[in-house]
Amino acid sequence: MDSGYFEETERTNFGDCDAYKDNITGFLEAHVPFMVEFAQDIVPQKSASLDCGLYVAIFAEYLSNQIEISFVDFRPEYLRKK
């Protein structure tokens, strides 16, 4: 079933979407505080590489699973097939 979402050209007002409304107050808070951690000593993406989505996905997976980020053995070819 195609909702046609990706063909729309107007901005979505997420505040009006039922999925974003809070059951108690009617709307979500204006901001949701969260911690920001800056990673250091990580492998840089090769320039002219189109792997940025892969890097973001792997970072998200590692952070959500609370795995220490270490890209000593970062294998993009394997991870693309994962």
Beta strands, then each sheet from edge to edge (+ up, - down):
end
